Amino acid sequence: MNASYLELQRLLNEILSIIQGARISNVYHMEDDSIILKIRSESFAGELRIIPGKFLYLVEGSYEKPKELTHRGKALRSLLANARIKAAELVEGERVIIFHLEKGGKELKLVCEFLPKGTVIVLDENYVILESLHHLEMRDRKIVPGERYTLPPAKQSISKDPIPSILEKLTPKRSIVSALAVEAGLGGRYAEEVIYLAGINPSKKVKELSRDEFKKICEAIQRVLDQAKCGGPVVAFSPEGEVQALPYPMESLNAKKWRFEEAPSLNEAFRLAYERELARKLNEEKRKAIEEKINELEKRAHERRFSAQRLLKESEELRKIAEKLFQLSPQIEHVKNKPGRHEIEELLIDVDAAAKKLKIKIQEKELEFNADESFMRQVSKLFDDSKKAGNAARKLLNEAEELEKKADKLRRGIREAVEQAMIQVSARIKVSKGKWYDRYRWFITSEGFLAVAGKDASSNISLLKKHLEPSDLVFHAEVRGAAAVILKNGKASGEASRKEAAQFAATYSRAWREGLSQMTVYYIEPHQISFTPPPGHYLPKGGFIIKGERKYLTVKLELAIGISENLELIYGPPEAVSKKTKNFVKLIPGTKKAGDLVNEIVTILCRELNVNARTMKMLKSEIAELIPYGRGEIAKK
């Protein structure tokens, strides 16, 4: 996963106003080879994570740091700590960002290269390299301390140079998608998007393109540039599990069955995508290490079981031989001092009188006995040997069982290890001041309008007095004890948004507690509301007076609660929630208590997600607060 020039351009635009003037309080070299600048200003405290060769992003929070700082990390810290960020710029047409710093009255430059051999470089005011994360020697430049820093060879800038003039310079014999990616500087992802939008075969040579096709490509490039600047950022997931932050949902990827999760900014999209990628890699490492231990335990258990089976077989054979010899011992005693070969039933007995030995062949085995010793005592020893082999086998089987139990315990612990890995790579996000409507209940309608509801009588009045504007609409259920809902800019909304706002008002009303399936809701314009009672009348707490005509809607009492891939909790009317995620449950009035209901909801929503214990606990707490009147039931889809 990496960022193109267009994406870096937008990323820098998003974060520049936040980091400009901020002080770098500390520097860390992370295990993934990224550099974290801990920065602080009067209005912001957080971390800028720079992943050389890939991208950067800003987070209002902090990451878990390595216990020890690397040698290069220490060198960068000594140079950058306590420096102030004066400005930052993206080099035209290149994936290089230069931060202009000031420390102790001296100017410094922090160069972040997001090229394939990416690195982080500190320069003095004369562009002499003081230190770099990686010391590199390339064909046209050196990045080592003491050398003067030079930028990579200049390239055309697709966002600055006229598009037709760039296309005219493309190599005629090159395929159009390759030429756009490399020579026009679009990169592979955007080159493929342009060709897809233009409807042209990507393998077609530049010289084979018609004038009309060139025109289509120009139009497609301009469309892509506009979307890269102003489109709605997303985290994209391929069918194979690849994850990528994008400034907008690309049509070429949508055609390849990629799915998209909306993000509030491209910066946040890169954070979410990278943390997910880090978690995946760390999960694989953790899982691989645990599975190696499991394989070793199972191998040892298998060896013990194999040896145990061999010993059990040997024990059984010895026991049967001993029993047979015990049965025939009188006959054997009779012949054990008579030289020559004797046959007693299926036994062949060879007696060597001179050596005072006798050899007995039984069940394909040949056993040797001493003629001077008691034959029964020697048979008894065979019984002892059989018993010892059996005991040894049982000991090995017990050891195998213990090893298998350890393997099973490790196998059950894989999920816990994965959860710990996810906690380790995820930023501990600070609770920000947020939007004004975060203190209320709210959702975004399927048409993109904001609907905000009070939580009680007091917040109803606060909401209406502080945030009601002439262009809004107000919704209220035809029952006492209901939420007041403001549909912001509601006069411009369509029927779908008004129905969803009405449904939200009905859901958070006493109608839910009474178990009703439908409710009538009215809506009015702001000028129809008054907080002053007529002379001689009393207005109860949380009450308001409505003048003029009301418009009515009858809606179902339904509440959808869902979760996105980045674990964002989404709730509201089902139609609105389904626009944001397919992973949701639908609640209707019922008698099941919130405690039991929350466990069911979380189990369903997190079934296919890697959710750590801390996040699971937080989700349960947040969902419990959303359930109207603390009870309901899950509707069948």
C-alpha positions as CSV (number, residue, x, y, z in Angstrom):
1,M,0.0,0.0,0.0
2,N,1.4,3.4,-1.0
3,A,0.4,6.9,-1.9
4,S,0.5,8.4,-5.4
5,Y,1.5,12.0,-6.0
6,L,-2.1,13.0,-6.2
7,E,-2.9,11.4,-2.9
8,L,0.1,13.0,-1.2
9,Q,-1.0,16.3,-2.6
10,R,-4.4,16.0,-0.9
11,L,-3.0,14.5,2.3
12,L,-0.7,17.5,2.8
13,N,-3.5,19.9,2.1
14,E,-5.6,18.2,4.8
15,I,-3.0,18.3,7.5
16,L,-0.9,21.4,6.7
17,S,-3.0,23.9,8.7
18,I,-2.9,21.6,11.7
19,I,0.9,21.0,11.9
20,Q,2.1,24.4,10.7
21,G,3.6,26.2,13.8
22,A,3.5,23.0,15.9
23,R,6.6,21.9,17.9
24,I,8.2,18.5,17.5
25,S,8.5,17.3,21.1
26,N,10.0,13.9,20.3
27,V,11.0,11.5,17.6
28,Y,10.6,7.7,17.5
29,H,11.9,5.0,15.1
30,M,9.2,2.3,14.9
31,E,9.5,-1.4,14.3
32,D,7.9,-1.1,10.8
33,D,10.8,1.4,9.9
34,S,8.4,4.4,10.1
35,I,9.3,7.6,11.9
36,I,6.9,9.2,14.3
37,L,7.1,12.9,15.1
38,K,5.3,13.7,18.3
39,I,4.0,17.2,17.8
40,R,2.1,19.8,19.9
41,S,0.6,23.2,19.3
42,E,-1.9,25.3,21.2
43,S,-4.8,23.5,19.5
44,F,-3.4,20.1,18.7
45,A,-1.4,17.3,20.3
46,G,-0.8,14.1,18.3
47,E,1.7,12.3,16.1
48,L,2.8,12.5,12.5
49,R,3.7,9.0,11.2
50,I,6.0,9.0,8.2
51,I,6.3,5.6,6.4
52,P,9.3,6.0,3.9
53,G,8.5,4.9,0.4
54,K,4.8,4.8,1.2
55,F,2.9,7.8,2.7
56,L,2.4,9.8,5.9
57,Y,-0.6,10.6,8.1
58,L,-1.5,12.6,11.2
59,V,-3.3,11.1,14.2
60,E,-4.7,12.9,17.3
61,G,-3.5,10.3,19.8
62,S,-0.4,8.1,20.3
63,Y,1.0,4.7,19.4
64,E,2.8,2.2,21.5
65,K,6.5,2.8,21.2
66,P,9.5,0.4,21.1
67,K,11.3,0.1,24.4
68,E,14.6,1.0,22.9
69,L,15.4,3.6,20.2
70,T,17.7,2.6,17.3
71,H,21.0,4.4,16.6
72,R,19.4,6.2,13.6
73,G,16.4,7.1,15.7
74,K,18.6,8.7,18.3
75,A,20.4,10.7,15.7
76,L,17.2,12.0,14.2
77,R,15.8,12.8,17.6
78,S,18.8,14.8,18.6
79,L,18.4,16.9,15.4
80,L,14.6,17.3,15.3
81,A,13.5,17.4,18.9
82,N,12.1,20.9,19.9
83,A,12.1,22.1,16.2
84,R,9.1,24.0,15.0
85,I,7.3,23.3,11.7
86,K,7.2,26.5,9.7
87,A,5.9,25.2,6.4
88,A,5.7,22.1,4.2
89,E,5.6,21.5,0.5
90,L,5.2,18.7,-2.0
91,V,7.8,18.8,-4.7
92,E,6.0,19.3,-8.0
93,G,5.4,16.1,-9.9
94,E,7.4,14.0,-7.3
95,R,6.5,12.0,-4.2
96,V,8.7,14.0,-2.0
97,I,7.5,16.3,0.9
98,I,9.9,18.9,2.4
99,F,9.2,20.2,5.9
100,H,10.8,23.6,6.7
101,L,11.8,23.7,10.4
102,E,13.3,26.1,12.8
103,K,15.4,25.1,15.8
104,G,17.4,27.4,18.0
105,G,17.4,30.2,15.4
106,K,18.7,27.9,12.7
107,E,16.8,26.5,9.7
108,L,16.5,22.8,9.1
109,K,14.7,20.8,6.4
110,L,13.1,17.4,6.9
111,V,12.8,15.6,3.5
112,C,10.4,12.7,3.3
113,E,10.8,10.6,0.2
114,F,8.0,8.3,-0.7
115,L,9.7,6.8,-3.7
116,P,10.5,3.0,-3.9
117,K,13.8,3.5,-2.0
118,G,12.2,5.9,0.4
119,T,13.9,7.5,3.4
120,V,13.8,10.4,5.8
121,I,16.5,13.0,5.5
122,V,17.5,16.0,7.7
123,L,19.3,18.9,5.9
124,D,20.9,22.1,7.1
125,E,20.1,25.5,5.6
126,N,22.5,24.8,2.8
127,Y,20.9,21.5,1.9
128,V,23.8,19.5,3.3
129,I,22.7,16.1,4.7
130,L,23.1,16.0,8.5
131,E,21.5,12.5,8.8
132,S,19.2,10.1,7.0
133,L,17.2,7.1,8.1
134,H,18.8,5.1,5.4
135,H,22.2,5.8,3.7
136,L,21.7,5.2,0.0
137,E,23.9,5.4,-3.1
138,M,22.1,5.6,-6.4
139,R,23.2,6.2,-9.9
140,D,22.5,9.9,-10.0
141,R,22.8,10.9,-6.3
142,K,24.0,9.9,-2.8
143,I,22.0,10.2,0.4
144,V,24.7,10.1,3.1
145,P,25.7,12.6,5.8
146,G,28.0,15.3,4.4
147,E,26.7,15.1,0.9
148,R,24.6,18.0,-0.6
149,Y,21.1,16.8,-1.1
150,T,19.7,16.8,-4.6
151,L,16.1,15.9,-5.7
152,P,15.4,13.0,-8.0
153,P,15.4,14.0,-11.7
154,A,12.5,16.2,-12.5
155,K,9.4,14.7,-14.0
156,Q,6.3,16.1,-15.8
157,S,3.5,17.1,-13.4
158,I,0.1,15.8,-14.6
159,S,-1.6,18.3,-12.2
160,K,0.3,21.3,-13.5
161,D,1.3,20.8,-17.1
162,P,-1.4,20.9,-19.8
163,I,-2.8,17.4,-20.3
164,P,-2.7,17.4,-24.1
165,S,1.0,18.4,-24.2
166,I,1.9,15.6,-21.8
167,L,0.1,13.0,-24.0
168,E,1.9,14.3,-27.1
169,K,5.2,13.4,-25.5
170,L,4.4,9.8,-24.7
171,T,6.5,7.1,-26.3
172,P,4.6,5.9,-29.4
173,K,5.6,2.2,-29.0
174,R,4.6,2.0,-25.4
175,S,1.3,0.7,-24.2
176,I,-1.0,3.6,-23.2
177,V,-1.6,2.4,-19.6
178,S,2.2,2.0,-19.1
179,A,2.9,5.4,-20.6
180,L,0.3,7.1,-18.5
181,A,1.6,5.4,-15.3
182,V,5.3,6.2,-15.8
183,E,5.7,9.0,-18.3
184,A,2.7,11.0,-17.4
185,G,3.3,10.4,-13.7
186,L,-0.2,9.1,-12.9
187,G,1.0,5.9,-11.4
188,G,-0.4,2.4,-12.1
189,R,-3.6,2.8,-10.1
190,Y,-4.8,6.0,-11.7
191,A,-3.5,5.1,-15.2
192,E,-5.8,2.0,-15.0
193,E,-8.7,4.1,-13.8
194,V,-8.2,6.6,-16.7
195,I,-8.2,3.8,-19.3
196,Y,-11.2,2.2,-17.7
197,L,-13.2,5.5,-17.8
198,A,-12.1,6.1,-21.3
199,G,-13.1,2.6,-22.4
200,I,-9.8,1.9,-24.1
201,N,-7.9,-1.4,-24.3
202,P,-5.0,-1.0,-21.8
203,S,-2.6,-3.0,-24.0
204,K,-3.1,-0.6,-27.0
205,K,0.0,1.2,-28.1
206,V,0.1,5.0,-27.9
207,K,0.7,5.3,-31.7
208,E,-2.5,3.2,-32.3
209,L,-4.8,5.7,-30.5
210,S,-7.2,7.7,-32.6
211,R,-7.8,11.4,-32.1
212,D,-11.2,10.6,-30.5
213,E,-9.5,8.2,-28.1
214,F,-7.0,10.8,-27.1
215,K,-9.9,13.2,-26.4
216,K,-11.5,10.5,-24.2
217,I,-8.3,10.0,-22.3
218,C,-7.9,13.8,-21.7
219,E,-11.5,13.9,-20.3
220,A,-10.9,10.9,-18.1
221,I,-7.7,12.3,-16.7
222,Q,-9.4,15.6,-15.8
223,R,-12.2,13.7,-14.2
224,V,-9.7,11.6,-12.1
225,L,-7.9,14.8,-11.1
226,D,-11.1,16.4,-9.9
227,Q,-12.1,13.3,-8.0
228,A,-8.7,13.0,-6.4
229,K,-9.0,16.5,-5.1
230,C,-12.6,16.6,-4.0
231,G,-14.0,13.0,-4.0
232,G,-15.2,11.2,-0.9
233,P,-12.3,9.3,0.7
234,V,-12.7,5.6,1.3
235,V,-10.8,2.6,2.6
236,A,-10.9,0.0,-0.2
237,F,-10.8,-3.8,0.2
238,S,-10.0,-6.2,-2.6
239,P,-11.6,-9.7,-2.8
240,E,-8.1,-11.1,-1.9
241,G,-7.9,-9.0,1.3
242,E,-5.7,-6.2,0.0
243,V,-6.4,-2.8,1.6
244,Q,-5.8,0.7,0.2
245,A,-6.8,4.2,1.1
246,L,-8.3,6.2,-1.8
247,P,-9.5,9.8,-2.3
248,Y,-12.7,8.4,-3.9
249,P,-14.2,5.0,-4.8
250,M,-12.6,4.1,-8.1
251,E,-14.8,2.7,-10.8
252,S,-12.1,0.4,-12.2
253,L,-11.7,-1.2,-8.7
254,N,-15.5,-1.4,-8.2
255,A,-15.6,-3.4,-11.5
256,K,-13.0,-5.8,-9.9
257,K,-15.4,-6.4,-6.9
258,W,-13.5,-4.2,-4.5
259,R,-15.7,-2.8,-1.7
260,F,-15.4,0.6,-0.1
261,E,-15.8,2.0,3.4
262,E,-16.3,5.7,3.7
263,A,-13.7,7.7,5.7
264,P,-14.0,11.3,7.0
265,S,-10.8,12.4,5.3
266,L,-8.0,10.9,3.2
267,N,-5.7,11.3,6.2
268,E,-8.0,9.1,8.3
269,A,-8.4,6.6,5.4
270,F,-4.7,6.1,5.3
271,R,-4.5,5.7,9.1
272,L,-7.3,3.1,9.1
273,A,-5.9,1.2,6.1
274,Y,-2.3,1.2,7.5
275,E,-3.3,0.1,11.0
276,R,-5.3,-2.7,9.4
277,E,-2.4,-3.7,7.3
278,L,0.0,-3.6,10.3
279,A,-2.4,-5.7,12.3
280,R,-2.7,-8.2,9.5
281,K,1.1,-8.6,9.3
282,L,1.5,-8.8,13.0
283,N,-1.3,-11.3,13.2
284,E,0.4,-13.4,10.6
285,E,3.7,-13.2,12.5
286,K,2.0,-14.0,15.8
287,R,-0.1,-16.8,14.2
288,K,3.0,-18.2,12.5
289,A,5.0,-18.3,15.7
290,I,2.2,-19.9,17.6
291,E,1.5,-22.4,14.9
292,E,5.2,-23.3,14.8
293,K,5.0,-24.1,18.5
294,I,1.8,-26.1,18.0
295,N,3.5,-28.1,15.2
296,E,6.5,-28.8,17.4
297,L,4.3,-29.9,20.3
298,E,2.2,-32.1,18.0
299,K,5.3,-33.6,16.4
300,R,6.7,-34.5,19.8
301,A,3.2,-35.9,20.8
302,H,3.2,-38.0,17.6
303,E,6.7,-39.3,18.3
304,R,5.6,-40.4,21.7
305,R,2.5,-42.0,20.5
306,F,4.4,-43.8,17.8
307,S,6.9,-45.1,20.4
308,A,4.1,-46.0,22.8
309,Q,2.4,-48.1,20.1
310,R,5.6,-49.9,19.4
311,L,6.1,-50.6,23.1
312,L,2.5,-51.7,23.6
313,K,2.9,-54.1,20.7
314,E,6.2,-55.4,22.1
315,S,4.6,-55.8,25.6
316,E,1.7,-57.8,24.1
317,E,4.0,-60.0,22.2
318,L,6.2,-60.7,25.2
319,R,3.1,-61.4,27.3
320,K,1.8,-64.0,24.9
321,I,5.2,-65.6,24.5
322,A,5.6,-65.8,28.3
323,E,2.1,-67.3,28.7
324,K,2.9,-69.9,26.0
325,L,6.2,-70.8,27.6
326,F,4.6,-70.9,31.0
327,Q,2.0,-73.4,29.7
328,L,4.7,-75.7,28.1
329,S,7.3,-75.3,30.8
330,P,7.1,-78.9,32.1
331,Q,7.9,-80.3,28.6
332,I,10.7,-77.7,28.1
333,E,12.2,-78.5,31.5
334,H,12.2,-82.2,30.4
335,V,14.3,-81.5,27.2
336,K,16.5,-78.5,28.2
337,N,19.5,-80.7,29.0
338,K,19.1,-83.1,26.0
339,P,21.3,-82.0,23.1
340,G,19.8,-81.5,19.7
341,R,16.6,-80.1,18.2
342,H,13.2,-80.7,19.8
343,E,9.7,-79.7,18.7
344,I,7.0,-79.1,21.3
345,E,3.7,-78.0,19.6
346,E,4.7,-75.0,17.4
347,L,8.0,-74.4,19.4
348,L,11.4,-75.3,17.9
349,I,14.0,-75.9,20.7
350,D,17.7,-76.2,20.0
351,V,19.7,-77.4,23.0
352,D,23.5,-76.7,23.2
353,A,24.6,-78.9,26.1
354,A,28.2,-77.8,26.0
355,A,27.3,-74.1,26.2
356,K,24.4,-74.9,28.5
357,K,22.1,-72.8,26.3
358,L,18.8,-73.5,24.7
359,K,17.2,-71.4,21.9
360,I,13.5,-71.3,21.4
361,K,11.8,-70.1,18.2
362,I,8.3,-68.9,18.9
363,Q,6.1,-66.5,16.9
364,E,9.0,-65.6,14.5
365,K,11.2,-64.7,17.5
366,E,14.2,-66.5,18.8
367,L,14.8,-66.4,22.5
368,E,17.9,-67.7,24.4
369,F,17.7,-69.3,27.8
370,N,20.3,-70.6,30.3
371,A,19.9,-74.3,30.9
372,D,21.4,-74.0,34.4
373,E,18.8,-71.5,35.6
374,S,15.3,-72.2,36.5
375,F,13.2,-72.0,33.3
376,M,10.2,-70.7,35.2
377,R,12.3,-67.9,36.7
378,Q,13.4,-66.9,33.2
379,V,9.8,-67.0,31.9
380,S,8.8,-64.8,34.9
381,K,11.4,-62.3,33.7
382,L,9.6,-62.2,30.4
383,F,6.4,-61.2,32.2
384,D,8.4,-58.5,34.0
385,D,9.8,-57.2,30.7
386,S,6.2,-57.1,29.2
387,K,5.0,-55.2,32.2
388,K,7.9,-52.7,31.9
389,A,7.2,-52.1,28.2
390,G,3.5,-51.5,28.9
391,N,4.3,-49.0,31.7
392,A,6.8,-47.2,29.5
393,A,4.1,-47.0,26.7
394,R,1.5,-45.6,29.1
395,K,4.0,-43.0,30.3
396,L,4.6,-42.0,26.7
397,L,0.9,-41.8,26.0
398,N,0.4,-39.5,29.1
399,E,3.2,-37.3,27.9
400,A,1.6,-37.2,24.4
401,E,-1.7,-36.2,25.9
402,E,-0.1,-33.4,27.9
403,L,1.7,-32.1,24.8
404,E,-1.6,-32.2,22.8
405,K,-3.3,-30.3,25.6
406,K,-0.6,-27.6,25.4
407,A,-1.1,-27.5,21.6
408,D,-4.9,-27.1,22.0
409,K,-4.4,-24.3,24.6
410,L,-2.0,-22.5,22.2
411,R,-4.6,-23.0,19.4
412,R,-7.3,-21.4,21.5
413,G,-4.9,-18.6,22.4
414,I,-4.3,-17.6,18.8
415,R,-7.3,-15.3,18.9
416,E,-6.1,-13.6,22.1
417,A,-2.7,-13.1,20.6
418,V,-4.3,-11.6,17.5
419,E,-6.3,-9.2,19.7
420,Q,-3.1,-8.1,21.5
421,A,-1.4,-7.6,18.1
422,M,-4.3,-5.3,17.0
423,I,-4.1,-3.3,20.3
424,Q,-0.4,-2.9,19.8
425,V,-0.5,-1.4,16.3
426,S,-3.7,0.8,16.8
427,A,-3.4,4.4,17.8
428,R,-4.9,5.3,21.2
429,I,-7.1,8.0,19.8
430,K,-7.8,10.9,22.1
431,V,-11.4,12.0,22.5
432,S,-11.7,15.1,20.5
433,K,-14.1,18.0,21.1
434,G,-16.0,16.6,18.1
435,K,-19.0,18.1,16.4
436,W,-21.8,20.0,18.1
437,Y,-24.2,17.2,17.4
438,D,-22.1,14.5,19.1
439,R,-23.8,15.3,22.4
440,Y,-27.1,14.3,20.9
441,R,-28.3,11.3,18.9
442,W,-27.8,11.7,15.2
443,F,-27.5,10.0,11.8
444,I,-27.0,10.9,8.2
445,T,-30.0,10.2,6.0
446,S,-29.8,8.1,2.8
447,E,-29.8,11.4,0.9
448,G,-26.9,12.8,3.0
449,F,-28.8,15.1,5.3
450,L,-28.0,15.4,9.0
451,A,-30.8,14.5,11.5
452,V,-30.2,15.3,15.2
453,A,-32.4,14.2,18.1
454,G,-32.6,15.2,21.7
455,K,-32.0,12.5,24.4
456,D,-34.5,13.9,27.0
457,A,-36.7,16.9,27.7
458,S,-33.8,19.1,28.6
459,S,-31.7,18.3,25.6
460,N,-34.8,18.6,23.3
461,I,-35.1,22.3,24.4
462,S,-31.3,22.8,24.2
463,L,-31.2,21.3,20.7
464,L,-34.1,23.5,19.4
465,K,-32.9,26.7,21.0
466,K,-29.3,26.4,20.0
467,H,-29.3,24.7,16.7
468,L,-32.6,25.3,14.9
469,E,-32.2,27.3,11.7
470,P,-34.8,28.7,9.2
471,S,-33.9,26.1,6.6
472,D,-34.5,23.1,9.0
473,L,-37.5,20.9,9.7
474,V,-38.6,19.7,13.1
475,F,-40.1,16.2,13.7
476,H,-42.0,14.9,16.8
477,A,-44.0,11.8,17.5
478,E,-47.7,12.2,18.4
479,V,-47.1,11.0,21.9
480,R,-45.7,12.6,25.1
481,G,-42.1,11.7,26.0
482,A,-40.7,11.7,22.5
483,A,-37.4,13.0,21.0
484,A,-37.5,16.3,19.0
485,V,-35.6,15.7,15.8
486,I,-34.1,18.4,13.6
487,L,-33.5,17.6,10.0
488,K,-30.8,20.1,9.1
489,N,-31.5,21.9,5.8
490,G,-34.7,19.8,5.8
491,K,-36.6,22.1,3.5
492,A,-34.2,21.0,0.7
493,S,-34.6,17.3,1.6
494,G,-36.5,14.6,-0.3
495,E,-39.3,12.3,0.9
496,A,-36.8,9.6,1.9
497,S,-34.9,11.9,4.4
498,R,-38.2,13.1,5.9
499,K,-39.5,9.6,6.4
500,E,-36.2,8.5,8.0
501,A,-36.2,11.6,10.3
502,A,-39.8,10.8,11.3
503,Q,-38.8,7.1,11.9
504,F,-36.0,8.3,14.2
505,A,-38.4,10.5,16.2
506,A,-40.9,7.6,16.5
507,T,-38.2,5.1,17.6
508,Y,-37.0,7.3,20.4
509,S,-40.5,7.8,21.8
510,R,-42.7,6.1,24.4
511,A,-44.3,4.3,21.5
512,W,-41.3,1.9,21.6
513,R,-41.8,1.3,25.3
514,E,-45.4,0.5,24.7
515,G,-44.5,-2.1,22.0
516,L,-46.2,-0.3,19.1
517,S,-45.1,-1.3,15.6
518,Q,-46.2,2.0,13.9
519,M,-46.5,5.6,15.0
520,T,-47.7,8.9,13.6
521,V,-45.2,11.7,13.5
522,Y,-45.7,15.3,12.5
523,Y,-43.2,17.8,11.2
524,I,-43.2,21.6,11.1
525,E,-41.0,24.5,10.2
526,P,-38.9,26.5,12.7
527,H,-41.1,29.6,12.7
528,Q,-44.0,27.5,14.1
529,I,-42.2,26.8,17.4
530,S,-42.5,29.0,20.4
531,F,-41.0,28.6,23.9
532,T,-43.3,31.2,25.5
533,P,-46.7,30.1,26.8
534,P,-49.8,32.3,26.2
535,P,-50.7,34.6,29.1
536,G,-52.2,32.6,32.0
537,H,-50.9,29.3,30.7
538,Y,-48.1,27.0,32.0
539,L,-45.5,25.3,29.8
540,P,-44.0,22.2,31.4
541,K,-40.2,21.5,31.4
542,G,-39.1,20.3,27.9
543,G,-42.3,21.6,26.3
544,F,-42.8,24.0,23.5
545,I,-45.8,25.4,21.6
546,I,-46.6,24.7,18.0
547,K,-48.5,27.1,15.8
548,G,-50.1,26.5,12.5
549,E,-50.5,23.5,10.3
550,R,-48.7,20.2,10.9
551,K,-47.7,17.6,8.3
552,Y,-48.1,14.0,9.2
553,L,-46.3,10.7,8.4
554,T,-46.9,7.2,9.7
555,V,-43.8,5.2,10.1
556,K,-42.6,1.8,11.4
557,L,-40.7,1.7,14.7
558,E,-37.3,0.2,13.6
559,L,-33.7,0.9,14.5
560,A,-30.7,-0.4,12.7
561,I,-27.3,-0.8,14.4
562,G,-24.3,-1.6,12.3
563,I,-20.5,-1.6,12.2
564,S,-18.1,-0.7,9.5
565,E,-14.8,-2.5,8.6
566,N,-12.9,0.1,10.7
567,L,-15.2,-0.6,13.7
568,E,-17.2,2.6,13.4
569,L,-20.6,2.2,15.0
570,I,-23.5,3.4,12.8
571,Y,-27.1,3.6,13.8
572,G,-30.4,5.0,12.6
573,P,-33.3,4.0,10.3
574,P,-32.5,0.9,8.3
575,E,-32.6,2.6,4.9
576,A,-30.0,5.2,6.1
577,V,-27.7,2.6,7.8
578,S,-27.8,0.3,4.8
579,K,-26.2,3.0,2.7
580,K,-23.2,3.0,5.0
581,T,-22.7,-0.7,5.8
582,K,-24.2,-4.1,5.0
583,N,-23.2,-5.4,8.4
584,F,-26.1,-4.3,10.6
585,V,-29.0,-5.7,12.7
586,K,-32.5,-4.4,12.8
587,L,-34.3,-3.9,16.1
588,I,-38.0,-3.6,16.7
589,P,-39.9,-3.1,20.0
590,G,-39.8,-6.1,22.3
591,T,-39.3,-7.4,25.8
592,K,-35.7,-8.6,25.7
593,K,-33.5,-6.6,28.1
594,A,-30.6,-4.5,26.7
595,G,-28.0,-6.7,28.5
596,D,-29.0,-9.9,26.6
597,L,-29.7,-8.0,23.4
598,V,-26.3,-6.3,23.4
599,N,-24.5,-9.6,23.5
600,E,-26.6,-10.9,20.6
601,I,-26.0,-7.8,18.5
602,V,-22.2,-7.7,19.1
603,T,-21.9,-11.5,18.3
604,I,-23.7,-10.9,15.0
605,L,-21.9,-7.7,14.0
606,C,-18.4,-8.9,15.0
607,R,-18.7,-12.4,13.6
608,E,-16.3,-11.8,10.7
609,L,-14.3,-9.0,12.2
610,N,-11.1,-9.1,14.3
611,V,-12.2,-7.3,17.4
612,N,-10.0,-7.1,20.5
613,A,-11.5,-7.4,24.0
614,R,-11.1,-3.7,24.7
615,T,-13.0,-2.7,21.6
616,M,-15.6,-5.3,22.2
617,K,-16.3,-4.0,25.7
618,M,-16.5,-0.4,24.3
619,L,-18.9,-1.5,21.6
620,K,-21.2,-3.2,24.0
621,S,-21.3,-0.1,26.2
622,E,-22.1,2.2,23.2
623,I,-24.7,-0.1,21.8
624,A,-26.5,-0.4,25.2
625,E,-27.0,3.3,25.2
626,L,-28.6,3.2,21.7
627,I,-31.4,0.7,22.5
628,P,-34.6,2.7,23.1
629,Y,-35.9,2.3,26.7
630,G,-33.4,-0.5,27.3
631,R,-35.4,-3.3,25.6
632,G,-36.4,-4.7,22.2
633,E,-35.7,-7.6,19.9
634,I,-33.8,-8.4,16.7
635,A,-36.0,-8.5,13.7
636,K,-35.6,-11.3,11.1
637,K,-34.2,-10.0,7.8
